[in-house]
């Protein structure tokens, strides 16, 4: 039973870490897209 609880806790922590990683990557892509849009507007 103790091993099951430990494995569940480890799986939960990995899931939370993955969500943070994906969220951070999404923010990076979004900011890069915003930079491209701003540059295009300035070029007009």
Secondary structure, DSSP 4 states (H G I P E B T S, - for coil): -HHHHHHHHHHHHHHHHHHHHHHHHHHHHHHHHHHHHHHHHHH-
